[in-house]
């Protein structure tokens, strides 16, 4: 498990969220959430079904409007920015359920992630980087994305987000519906990306797996952040273990 290094602790937040609320009509889905992610960190948000994890990410991405509070990214208030502008600023999300473009080839899906980037040399190099991370995608680059397995589609969704040149990568339930060996592979790649200085905010129902690779964690419960601590402390907390880790 990674520990929080003094260098990370000294960095200013890349993402700073304070008092964030988000509603679905009369229902408040996120209540006064405060969180921070520093550059280079891998931060996990864990909680059960219906806790509000996906809503929180959608609000950070501009896919769902904030009802209160603020979101500051790289020193700028992005709370009311449209999604395309947030993506251009460097926040790229891998959505729950992968949502690849099934009729298109693997490589076309990846290139769609780089739609706003005009540096074709960088795009070629990043494609090769993704193929190095996920060799099966290199083998199947001409294959239609809809014919891939669930695990391969998750790899493709992560690769597509990397082609967006993220300063902050948002991962929404990357282990959902995957066999244990594939979950292990996906989490290995997440750790590798973070070791390559990709800052990651990971939302995950598999709390044990997420906290095992994270620097810090937040516990989200019915739209409220009820606890935050270094990931090692959360894993060792008896109440957290009983409520979220199943032992």
TIPAKE-537911 format. One record per residue (C-alpha): x, y negated, z negated. Coordinates in Angstrom, 3 decimals. Last residue first. Layout:
{c1=X; c2=Y; c3=Z}
...
//
This chain:
{c1=-14.565; c2=8.465; c3=-8.105}
{c1=-16.889; c2=7.250; c3=-5.339}
{c1=-14.850; c2=4.286; c3=-4.144}
{c1=-17.454; c2=1.537; c3=-4.252}
{c1=-19.306; c2=1.459; c3=-7.581}
{c1=-17.252; c2=3.903; c3=-9.654}
{c1=-13.896; c2=2.725; c3=-8.311}
{c1=-14.843; c2=-0.929; c3=-8.637}
{c1=-15.862; c2=-0.420; c3=-12.279}
{c1=-12.675; c2=1.537; c3=-13.034}
{c1=-10.381; c2=-1.085; c3=-11.497}
{c1=-7.264; c2=0.617; c3=-10.106}
{c1=-8.260; c2=0.186; c3=-6.465}
{c1=-9.203; c2=-3.437; c3=-7.175}
{c1=-5.822; c2=-4.081; c3=-8.780}
{c1=-3.952; c2=-2.593; c3=-5.815}
{c1=-5.980; c2=-4.768; c3=-3.426}
{c1=-4.894; c2=-7.987; c3=-5.144}
{c1=-7.993; c2=-9.559; c3=-6.653}
{c1=-11.465; c2=-10.816; c3=-5.753}
{c1=-14.790; c2=-10.081; c3=-7.417}
{c1=-18.493; c2=-10.818; c3=-7.046}
{c1=-18.554; c2=-12.390; c3=-3.601}
{c1=-22.274; c2=-12.788; c3=-3.075}
{c1=-24.392; c2=-11.731; c3=-0.108}
{c1=-25.985; c2=-8.732; c3=-1.774}
{c1=-22.565; c2=-7.580; c3=-3.068}
{c1=-19.269; c2=-8.547; c3=-1.463}
{c1=-16.048; c2=-7.393; c3=-3.145}
{c1=-13.003; c2=-9.305; c3=-1.897}
{c1=-9.595; c2=-7.739; c3=-1.352}
{c1=-5.928; c2=-8.641; c3=-1.210}
{c1=-2.800; c2=-7.261; c3=0.450}
{c1=-4.751; c2=-4.644; c3=2.387}
{c1=-3.776; c2=-1.111; c3=3.466}
{c1=-5.228; c2=0.997; c3=0.630}
{c1=-7.999; c2=-1.546; c3=0.120}
{c1=-9.461; c2=-0.712; c3=3.531}
{c1=-9.216; c2=3.070; c3=3.159}
{c1=-10.821; c2=3.045; c3=-0.299}
{c1=-13.524; c2=0.587; c3=0.673}
{c1=-14.836; c2=2.511; c3=3.667}
{c1=-17.613; c2=-0.036; c3=4.205}
{c1=-15.163; c2=-2.321; c3=5.985}
{c1=-14.657; c2=-5.952; c3=6.868}
{c1=-11.001; c2=-6.626; c3=7.722}
{c1=-9.604; c2=-10.144; c3=7.944}
{c1=-6.278; c2=-9.883; c3=9.767}
{c1=-3.283; c2=-12.148; c3=10.372}
{c1=-1.098; c2=-10.681; c3=13.128}
{c1=2.539; c2=-10.996; c3=12.049}
{c1=3.861; c2=-7.811; c3=13.736}
{c1=3.515; c2=-5.992; c3=10.382}
{c1=-0.179; c2=-6.913; c3=10.568}
{c1=-0.417; c2=-5.197; c3=13.940}
{c1=1.261; c2=-2.079; c3=12.541}
{c1=-1.110; c2=-1.969; c3=9.570}
{c1=-4.119; c2=-2.219; c3=11.895}
{c1=-2.568; c2=0.466; c3=14.124}
{c1=-2.309; c2=2.867; c3=11.189}
{c1=-5.912; c2=2.039; c3=10.272}
{c1=-7.091; c2=3.069; c3=13.733}
{c1=-5.072; c2=6.305; c3=13.592}
{c1=-6.386; c2=7.287; c3=10.144}
{c1=-9.949; c2=6.560; c3=11.251}
{c1=-9.318; c2=8.763; c3=14.287}
{c1=-8.227; c2=11.628; c3=12.046}
{c1=-11.261; c2=11.151; c3=9.792}
{c1=-13.800; c2=11.267; c3=12.660}
{c1=-15.252; c2=7.914; c3=13.696}
{c1=-18.790; c2=6.599; c3=13.244}
{c1=-17.752; c2=3.295; c3=11.696}
{c1=-14.004; c2=3.064; c3=11.076}
{c1=-13.586; c2=-0.390; c3=12.664}
{c1=-16.305; c2=-1.893; c3=10.426}
{c1=-15.967; c2=-5.497; c3=11.660}
{c1=-12.372; c2=-6.564; c3=12.355}
{c1=-11.655; c2=-10.302; c3=12.487}
{c1=-8.237; c2=-11.146; c3=13.955}
{c1=-6.811; c2=-14.546; c3=13.027}
{c1=-4.236; c2=-16.329; c3=15.203}
{c1=-5.664; c2=-14.313; c3=18.048}
{c1=-4.176; c2=-14.253; c3=21.570}
{c1=-7.454; c2=-13.289; c3=23.307}
{c1=-5.690; c2=-10.234; c3=24.725}
{c1=-5.575; c2=-8.952; c3=21.141}
{c1=-9.384; c2=-8.943; c3=21.078}
{c1=-9.484; c2=-6.662; c3=24.139}
{c1=-7.005; c2=-4.303; c3=22.477}
{c1=-9.192; c2=-4.032; c3=19.385}
{c1=-12.250; c2=-3.274; c3=21.520}
{c1=-10.285; c2=-0.725; c3=23.559}
{c1=-9.089; c2=1.086; c3=20.437}
{c1=-12.689; c2=1.197; c3=19.226}
{c1=-13.744; c2=2.554; c3=22.623}
{c1=-11.101; c2=5.272; c3=22.291}
{c1=-12.510; c2=6.239; c3=18.905}
{c1=-16.064; c2=6.391; c3=20.233}
{c1=-14.993; c2=8.537; c3=23.195}
{c1=-14.469; c2=6.931; c3=26.570}
{c1=-16.920; c2=7.338; c3=29.479}
{c1=-18.484; c2=3.913; c3=28.960}
{c1=-15.114; c2=2.248; c3=29.483}
{c1=-14.955; c2=3.353; c3=33.107}
{c1=-11.577; c2=4.925; c3=33.885}
{c1=-8.838; c2=2.953; c3=35.639}
{c1=-6.831; c2=2.315; c3=32.438}
{c1=-7.285; c2=5.913; c3=31.287}
{c1=-3.676; c2=6.949; c3=30.695}
{c1=-2.802; c2=3.463; c3=29.453}
{c1=-5.790; c2=3.587; c3=27.117}
{c1=-4.553; c2=6.906; c3=25.702}
{c1=-1.213; c2=5.237; c3=24.932}
{c1=-2.848; c2=2.894; c3=22.377}
{c1=-0.208; c2=0.657; c3=20.757}
{c1=2.052; c2=0.890; c3=23.818}
{c1=-0.924; c2=0.239; c3=26.114}
{c1=-1.769; c2=-2.816; c3=24.016}
{c1=1.813; c2=-4.097; c3=24.364}
{c1=1.698; c2=-3.432; c3=28.109}
{c1=-1.445; c2=-5.529; c3=28.379}
{c1=0.278; c2=-8.196; c3=26.263}
{c1=3.158; c2=-8.384; c3=28.730}
{c1=0.820; c2=-8.693; c3=31.714}
{c1=-1.242; c2=-11.369; c3=29.947}
{c1=1.906; c2=-13.298; c3=29.011}
{c1=3.035; c2=-13.316; c3=32.639}
{c1=-0.417; c2=-14.471; c3=33.734}
{c1=-0.274; c2=-17.557; c3=31.519}
{c1=-3.722; c2=-18.961; c3=32.315}
{c1=-5.498; c2=-17.658; c3=29.227}
{c1=-9.274; c2=-18.290; c3=29.009}
{c1=-10.410; c2=-14.866; c3=30.292}
{c1=-7.810; c2=-12.975; c3=28.222}
{c1=-10.300; c2=-10.663; c3=26.497}
{c1=-11.854; c2=-9.989; c3=29.905}
{c1=-8.498; c2=-8.524; c3=30.909}
{c1=-8.932; c2=-5.734; c3=28.376}
{c1=-12.354; c2=-4.795; c3=29.694}
{c1=-10.986; c2=-4.852; c3=33.248}
{c1=-8.188; c2=-2.528; c3=32.148}
{c1=-10.567; c2=0.009; c3=30.634}
{c1=-12.732; c2=-0.059; c3=33.740}
{c1=-16.127; c2=-1.741; c3=33.828}
{c1=-19.499; c2=0.025; c3=33.668}
{c1=-19.444; c2=0.302; c3=29.829}
{c1=-18.562; c2=-3.265; c3=28.876}
{c1=-17.351; c2=-2.608; c3=25.320}
{c1=-19.603; c2=-3.371; c3=22.382}
{c1=-17.354; c2=-1.906; c3=19.628}
{c1=-20.216; c2=-0.966; c3=17.269}
{c1=-19.303; c2=-3.732; c3=14.833}
{c1=-17.549; c2=-6.495; c3=16.695}
{c1=-13.804; c2=-7.037; c3=17.108}
{c1=-13.563; c2=-10.773; c3=16.485}
{c1=-11.068; c2=-13.357; c3=17.701}
{c1=-10.311; c2=-16.581; c3=15.813}
{c1=-7.589; c2=-18.474; c3=17.720}
{c1=-8.778; c2=-22.037; c3=18.350}
{c1=-10.103; c2=-20.909; c3=21.762}
{c1=-12.283; c2=-18.359; c3=19.975}
{c1=-13.685; c2=-21.091; c3=17.716}
{c1=-14.377; c2=-23.246; c3=20.788}
{c1=-16.239; c2=-20.425; c3=22.502}
{c1=-18.257; c2=-19.779; c3=19.333}
{c1=-19.617; c2=-23.289; c3=18.981}
{c1=-18.109; c2=-25.456; c3=16.214}
{c1=-20.274; c2=-26.418; c3=13.263}
{c1=-18.102; c2=-25.041; c3=10.457}
{c1=-14.803; c2=-25.545; c3=12.307}
{c1=-13.258; c2=-28.030; c3=9.843}
{c1=-9.611; c2=-28.182; c3=10.852}
{c1=-6.539; c2=-27.342; c3=8.743}
{c1=-5.673; c2=-24.119; c3=10.549}
{c1=-9.268; c2=-22.985; c3=10.062}
{c1=-11.673; c2=-24.655; c3=7.634}
{c1=-15.143; c2=-23.188; c3=7.119}
{c1=-17.578; c2=-25.293; c3=5.081}
{c1=-20.496; c2=-25.087; c3=2.683}
{c1=-24.114; c2=-24.756; c3=3.716}
{c1=-26.517; c2=-23.003; c3=6.056}
{c1=-23.813; c2=-21.783; c3=8.396}
{c1=-25.028; c2=-20.825; c3=11.839}
{c1=-24.615; c2=-17.303; c3=13.234}
{c1=-22.325; c2=-16.449; c3=16.145}
{c1=-19.955; c2=-19.209; c3=15.056}
{c1=-17.166; c2=-16.739; c3=14.398}
{c1=-17.040; c2=-17.378; c3=10.632}
{c1=-20.831; c2=-17.047; c3=10.510}
{c1=-20.680; c2=-13.773; c3=12.418}
{c1=-18.047; c2=-12.513; c3=9.976}
{c1=-20.251; c2=-13.323; c3=6.974}
{c1=-23.300; c2=-11.797; c3=8.637}
{c1=-21.301; c2=-8.616; c3=9.225}
{c1=-20.379; c2=-8.339; c3=5.536}
{c1=-23.801; c2=-9.237; c3=4.164}
{c1=-24.099; c2=-6.566; c3=1.469}
{c1=-26.712; c2=-4.678; c3=3.485}
{c1=-24.753; c2=-1.447; c3=3.525}
{c1=-22.123; c2=-1.366; c3=0.771}
{c1=-19.213; c2=-3.659; c3=0.094}
{c1=-15.663; c2=-4.431; c3=1.145}
{c1=-13.904; c2=-7.526; c3=2.423}
{c1=-10.260; c2=-6.750; c3=3.140}
{c1=-7.386; c2=-9.213; c3=3.599}
{c1=-4.275; c2=-8.509; c3=5.677}
{c1=-2.079; c2=-11.562; c3=5.293}
{c1=0.375; c2=-13.081; c3=7.755}
{c1=-1.084; c2=-16.602; c3=7.565}
{c1=-3.152; c2=-16.959; c3=4.423}
{c1=-6.771; c2=-15.852; c3=4.189}
{c1=-9.074; c2=-17.628; c3=1.754}
{c1=-12.510; c2=-16.987; c3=0.333}
{c1=-15.459; c2=-18.748; c3=-1.284}
{c1=-19.029; c2=-17.615; c3=-0.609}
{c1=-21.932; c2=-19.739; c3=-1.847}
{c1=-24.617; c2=-17.128; c3=-1.135}
{c1=-24.665; c2=-15.233; c3=2.170}
{c1=-27.876; c2=-13.567; c3=3.439}
{c1=-30.386; c2=-16.169; c3=2.206}
{c1=-33.809; c2=-15.102; c3=3.458}
{c1=-36.246; c2=-17.827; c3=4.504}
{c1=-35.202; c2=-17.659; c3=8.153}
{c1=-32.043; c2=-15.557; c3=8.262}
{c1=-29.704; c2=-17.669; c3=6.176}
{c1=-26.003; c2=-18.375; c3=5.714}
{c1=-24.163; c2=-19.941; c3=2.804}
{c1=-20.513; c2=-20.900; c3=2.479}
{c1=-19.504; c2=-22.627; c3=-0.755}
{c1=-15.868; c2=-22.763; c3=0.354}
{c1=-14.082; c2=-20.938; c3=3.177}
{c1=-10.391; c2=-21.452; c3=3.928}
{c1=-8.694; c2=-19.717; c3=6.826}
{c1=-4.990; c2=-20.279; c3=7.539}
{c1=-4.500; c2=-20.885; c3=3.836}
{c1=-1.223; c2=-22.621; c3=2.933}
{c1=1.679; c2=-20.252; c3=2.358}
{c1=3.342; c2=-19.771; c3=-1.028}
{c1=1.587; c2=-16.501; c3=-1.843}
{c1=2.675; c2=-15.038; c3=1.490}
{c1=6.330; c2=-15.775; c3=0.729}
{c1=5.977; c2=-14.366; c3=-2.809}
{c1=4.847; c2=-11.053; c3=-1.282}
{c1=1.430; c2=-9.556; c3=-1.995}
{c1=1.934; c2=-5.816; c3=-2.077}
{c1=1.370; c2=-3.471; c3=0.830}
{c1=0.000; c2=0.000; c3=0.000}
//
